[in-house]
Amino acid sequence: MSAPRFAKWWVVACLVGWQPFASSGQPGSAVATLDGKPALIIGHRGLPGLYPEEVIAGYKAAIAAGTDALELDLQSSSDGVLFACHNVYLSDTTDVASHPEFALRRKTRSVDGVAAGPDWFISDFTAAELKSLRVRQPLATRSKAYDGLYPMATFQEIVDLAKQAMAAEPGRRIYVYPETKNPLYQRQLGLPLEEKLLAMLEKEGWNSPGAPVFVQSFDPASLKLMRKLGLKTKVVQLIDGSDVDYRSGAITYTSPDTARPFSWMVAGDSRTFAAMLTPAGLAEIRTYADGIGPWKLYILPAKGTDAAGNPVKALSEATNLPPTSLILDAHRAGLFVHAFTFRDDPQYLSKTFSGDPRSEYRAYFALGVDGVFTDFSTTAHAVLTEWLRGAR
């Protein structure tokens, strides 16, 4: 199977008149999440719709905006300190290029089968050196108002922030949501993430099923290793894809680093992430994980062609198809679904939503998504609050 199934949802849509995108925000039924509770608002890299990615100021703003979880990507410094940074290199999110003392560290490397660089790699810097850098917004279309003001954040600082926020607001639960990023690559460098992450959770008293922690990875080998090492928190298998064939709406798998987990590539396993979406794939995930984190287009695919019949080039030019059965299938397997990534920026919204991110959130909430990774926690929280008034 190359993509989630459409058949069951398509039949239901035709019979009852499928309208998940209605602008009223009234879903007309109770919350359809796995546990019947409201979807989680997951602050993807803090609040990067406004602040630079993965800085403490952004995480504080996300907490103030009503986020339920602080999501971050784990990278290791050369001396084994875990930092929050999306990529293994530094040029896109920091001012490293303006530091002449680091000029000679610029190099090219192979990362999960893909050439990266020339660039500056986090693993070549000590924690103190990384703290000397200042973070900047990587997207040209977003605000640069906070560029150069904040240092990179460590995982420990984010854990401490979550604990402080919960202590200041008793009864509120704020999850920490770390991702082991390029885990095999980092292990090959002698900077393994899994043991370090587990040791930190143990130190914090957070290695338990009820701890405010979700551990995520695109690579099942990393998650399985941590389970073997004794990880007891909630675990999430991320599910990626390279692009979309907008002629059909199917997810494509052409880029090596987003087509399959790197451990599969190393093992000569030719399957793509699509294998995880089959009944057998979901059953396998359930043996080591509690949920899945799929690209949102696995749930609501999109397609579109121009006047000449050629596929469009961007999501903003495409229209969503009826939903697949992925959420239903995952729930039947006992897995929750946290979809990524929701953004207010027009280029990340299909024509179906007419440039209104609120409509997109309502569509996914109505389908029973258990959580949304969002760059704009303020929008997501406001929409969920409004939507729940109609669901209850």
C-alpha positions in Angstrom: 0.0 0.0 0.0 1.5 3.3 -1.1 -0.7 5.7 0.9 -3.5 5.7 3.5 -6.8 4.2 2.4 -9.5 6.5 1.0 -12.3 4.0 0.4 -14.2 3.9 3.7 -14.1 7.6 4.2 -15.1 8.2 0.6 -18.2 6.0 0.9 -19.3 7.8 4.1 -18.7 11.2 2.5 -20.8 10.3 -0.5 -23.6 9.0 1.7 -23.9 11.7 4.3 -22.6 14.8 2.4 -19.1 15.3 3.9 -18.5 18.9 5.1 -15.6 19.0 7.5 -14.5 22.5 6.3 -17.7 24.3 7.4 -16.8 27.8 8.6 -19.2 27.6 11.6 -16.7 25.6 13.6 -19.5 23.3 14.9 -18.5 19.7 14.6 -21.9 18.4 15.5 -20.6 15.6 17.7 -18.5 14.8 20.8 -14.7 15.0 20.7 -13.5 12.0 18.6 -10.0 11.7 20.0 -8.7 8.4 21.1 -9.3 9.2 24.8 -12.2 11.6 24.4 -10.2 14.5 25.7 -9.4 17.7 23.8 -6.6 17.7 21.2 -3.2 18.8 22.5 -1.7 22.0 21.3 2.0 21.2 20.6 4.2 24.2 20.5 6.4 23.2 17.5 9.9 24.5 18.2 8.3 27.0 20.7 6.4 29.8 18.9 8.4 30.2 15.7 5.6 32.0 13.9 6.8 35.0 15.9 10.1 34.2 17.6 13.2 32.4 16.2 13.0 28.6 16.6 13.7 26.8 19.8 14.7 29.7 22.1 13.5 30.1 25.7 11.6 33.3 24.9 9.6 31.5 22.3 8.8 28.6 24.6 7.7 31.1 27.3 5.5 32.8 24.7 4.0 29.4 23.7 3.2 28.6 27.3 1.5 32.0 27.7 -0.4 31.3 24.4 -1.9 28.2 25.9 0.3 25.4 24.5 0.1 22.0 26.1 3.6 20.7 25.0 7.0 22.2 24.3 8.4 20.4 21.2 12.1 20.4 20.4 14.7 18.7 18.3 17.7 17.2 20.2 21.2 17.7 19.0 24.5 17.1 20.9 27.4 19.4 21.4 30.9 18.0 21.1 31.0 17.7 24.9 27.7 15.8 25.1 25.3 18.6 26.1 21.8 18.3 24.5 20.7 21.4 22.7 17.4 22.3 20.9 18.0 22.8 17.2 16.2 21.5 14.2 19.2 20.8 11.9 22.6 19.3 12.6 24.1 22.4 11.1 23.9 26.0 12.3 23.9 28.5 9.4 20.2 28.7 8.9 19.2 29.5 12.5 22.2 31.2 14.1 24.7 33.9 13.4 27.6 31.5 13.3 28.8 32.8 9.9 29.5 36.2 11.5 32.0 34.6 14.0 35.4 34.7 12.4 36.8 32.5 15.2 34.7 29.6 13.8 35.4 30.2 10.1 37.7 27.1 9.7 35.1 24.7 11.1 32.9 25.0 8.0 32.8 21.7 6.2 30.6 19.2 4.2 29.3 16.0 5.7 26.9 13.2 4.8 23.9 13.2 7.1 21.5 10.3 6.8 22.6 9.6 3.2 22.4 13.2 2.1 25.3 15.6 1.5 25.0 18.6 3.9 27.1 21.7 3.7 29.5 23.3 3.5 28.2 24.4 6.9 29.0 24.5 10.6 27.9 21.4 12.5 26.7 21.5 16.0 28.7 18.4 16.9 31.9 20.3 16.3 31.1 22.9 19.0 31.3 22.8 22.7 28.3 23.8 24.8 30.0 27.1 25.7 30.8 27.9 22.1 27.2 27.2 21.1 26.0 29.5 23.8 28.1 32.3 22.3 25.9 32.2 19.1 22.6 34.1 18.7 19.5 32.6 17.1 17.7 34.1 14.1 14.5 33.4 12.2 15.2 31.1 9.2 12.1 31.9 7.2 12.2 35.1 5.1 8.5 35.6 5.3 8.4 35.8 9.1 9.3 38.5 11.5 13.0 39.3 12.1 12.3 41.5 15.2 14.0 39.1 17.6 16.9 38.1 15.5 20.2 38.2 17.3 18.7 38.5 20.8 18.7 35.0 22.2 21.1 32.2 22.7 20.5 28.6 21.8 18.5 26.7 24.4 19.6 23.4 26.1 17.2 20.6 26.7 17.8 21.1 30.5 16.6 24.7 30.2 13.4 23.7 28.5 12.7 21.0 31.1 13.4 23.6 33.8 11.0 26.0 32.1 8.2 23.5 31.9 8.6 22.6 35.6 8.6 26.3 36.6 5.5 27.0 34.6 3.6 24.0 36.2 4.7 25.1 39.6 3.5 28.6 39.0 0.1 27.3 37.7 -0.9 24.2 39.8 -3.2 21.9 37.9 -1.8 22.8 34.5 0.1 20.1 32.7 2.8 21.1 30.2 4.5 18.3 28.3 8.1 18.3 27.1 8.3 16.7 23.6 11.9 16.0 22.5 12.8 14.4 19.2 15.9 12.3 18.7 17.1 14.0 15.5 19.3 12.0 13.1 20.0 9.5 15.9 22.2 7.1 13.9 24.3 9.9 12.5 24.9 11.3 16.0 25.7 7.8 17.4 28.3 7.3 14.6 29.9 10.6 15.7 30.2 9.2 19.2 27.5 11.5 20.5 24.5 9.1 21.1 21.3 10.8 22.1 19.3 8.0 23.5 21.3 7.2 26.7 21.7 10.9 27.4 18.0 11.6 27.1 17.1 8.6 29.2 19.6 9.7 31.9 18.1 13.2 32.0 14.5 11.9 32.3 15.6 9.6 35.2 17.3 12.5 36.9 14.2 14.6 36.6 12.0 11.8 37.9 10.2 11.8 34.6 10.8 8.3 33.3 7.3 6.9 33.9 4.1 6.4 31.8 2.4 9.3 33.5 5.3 11.7 33.2 4.7 15.0 31.2 6.9 13.7 28.4 6.5 12.5 24.8 9.6 11.1 23.2 9.5 11.2 19.3 11.6 10.1 16.4 11.3 9.4 12.7 13.5 6.4 13.2 11.9 3.4 14.9 15.4 2.0 15.7 15.9 5.0 18.1 12.6 4.5 19.8 13.0 0.7 20.1 16.5 1.2 21.6 15.2 3.6 24.2 12.4 1.1 25.1 15.1 -1.6 25.5 17.2 0.8 27.7 14.2 1.3 29.9 12.2 4.3 28.6 8.7 4.3 30.1 7.3 7.6 28.9 4.8 8.0 26.0 6.5 7.4 22.6 5.6 8.8 19.2 6.6 7.4 15.8 6.9 10.2 13.3 5.9 9.5 9.7 7.4 11.6 7.0 7.1 12.0 3.2 9.1 13.8 0.6 6.5 15.7 -1.4 3.1 15.4 -3.0 2.1 14.4 -6.5 -0.6 17.0 -6.9 -2.0 15.3 -10.0 -3.3 12.4 -7.8 -2.8 13.7 -4.2 -0.5 10.8 -3.3 2.5 11.3 -1.0 5.8 10.8 -2.8 9.1 9.3 -1.5 11.9 10.6 -3.6 14.3 12.3 -1.1 16.4 9.8 0.8 16.2 11.5 4.1 12.4 11.8 4.1 11.5 8.6 2.2 12.3 6.1 4.9 14.0 5.9 8.3 17.8 6.0 8.0 18.1 2.7 9.9 16.0 1.1 7.1 18.3 2.5 4.5 21.3 1.2 6.2 19.7 -2.2 6.5 18.9 -2.3 2.8 15.1 -2.1 3.6 13.5 -0.6 0.5 10.2 0.2 2.2 9.1 3.8 2.6 7.2 5.5 5.4 4.0 4.4 3.7 4.6 0.9 5.1 3.9 2.3 8.6 0.4 3.3 7.5 -0.8 -0.2 6.7 -2.7 -2.3 9.4 0.5 -4.4 9.8 2.6 -1.2 10.1 0.4 0.3 12.7 0.3 -2.9 14.7 4.1 -3.0 14.6 4.3 0.6 15.8 1.9 -0.3 18.7 4.5 -2.7 20.0 6.9 0.1 21.0 5.0 3.4 20.7 1.8 5.0 22.0 1.1 7.2 19.0 2.0 8.4 15.6 3.0 11.8 14.3 2.1 11.9 10.6 2.5 14.7 8.1 -1.0 16.2 8.0 -1.4 15.5 4.3 -1.7 11.8 5.1 -5.0 12.7 6.8 -6.3 15.3 4.3 -4.5 14.8 1.0 -4.5 17.6 -1.6 -4.4 17.7 -5.3 -4.7 20.2 -8.1 -4.0 20.8 -11.8 -3.7 24.0 -13.8 -5.7 24.9 -17.0 -3.3 22.8 -19.1 -3.8 19.8 -16.9 -0.4 19.9 -15.3 -0.1 19.3 -11.6 0.2 22.5 -9.5 3.5 23.3 -7.8 2.4 24.2 -4.3 -0.1 23.3 -1.6 -1.6 26.8 -1.7 -2.7 26.0 -5.3 -4.2 22.6 -4.4 -7.6 21.5 -3.0 -8.0 18.9 -0.2 -9.5 15.6 -1.0 -11.9 13.7 1.4 -10.1 12.4 4.5 -8.3 9.1 4.5 -9.0 6.5 7.2 -5.7 7.1 8.9 -7.0 8.5 12.2 -9.7 5.8 12.4 -7.2 3.1 11.6 -4.7 4.4 14.2 -7.3 4.7 16.9 -8.4 1.1 16.2 -4.8 0.1 16.7 -4.8 1.9 20.0 -2.5 4.7 18.7 -3.2 8.4 19.2 -2.5 10.8 16.2 -0.5 14.0 16.5 -0.3 15.6 13.1 2.3 18.0 11.8 2.8 20.9 11.0 0.1 23.6 11.2 1.0 27.2 10.2 -0.8 30.4 9.7 1.4 31.4 6.7 -0.7 31.4 3.5 1.8 29.3 1.5 1.2 26.4 4.0 -2.6 26.3 3.5 -4.5 24.7 0.7 -7.1 26.5 -1.4 -9.8 24.6 0.5 -9.3 26.9 3.5 -9.2 30.2 1.6 -6.1 31.4 3.5 -7.8 30.9 6.9 -5.8 28.7 9.3 -8.7 28.5 11.6 -10.7 26.5 9.1 -7.9 24.0 8.8 -7.7 23.4 12.5 -11.5 22.9 12.7 -11.3 20.3 9.9 -8.7 18.3 11.8 -10.4 18.6 15.2 -13.6 17.4 13.6 -11.8 14.3 12.3 -10.6 13.4 15.8 -6.9 14.3 15.6 -5.4 13.9 19.1 -2.9 16.7 18.8 -1.5 19.3 16.4 2.1 20.4 16.0 1.8 24.2 15.4 4.1 27.1 14.8 1.2 29.4 16.0 0.0 28.2 19.4 -2.0 31.3 19.9 -4.2 30.6 16.9 -4.5 26.9 17.6 -5.5 27.4 21.2 -8.1 30.0 20.4 -9.6 27.8 17.7 -9.7 24.7 19.9 -11.4 26.7 22.7 -14.0 28.0 20.3 -14.5 24.6 18.7 -14.9 22.7 22.0 -17.9 25.0 22.8 -19.7 23.4 19.9 -18.4 19.9 20.6 -19.6 19.6 24.1 
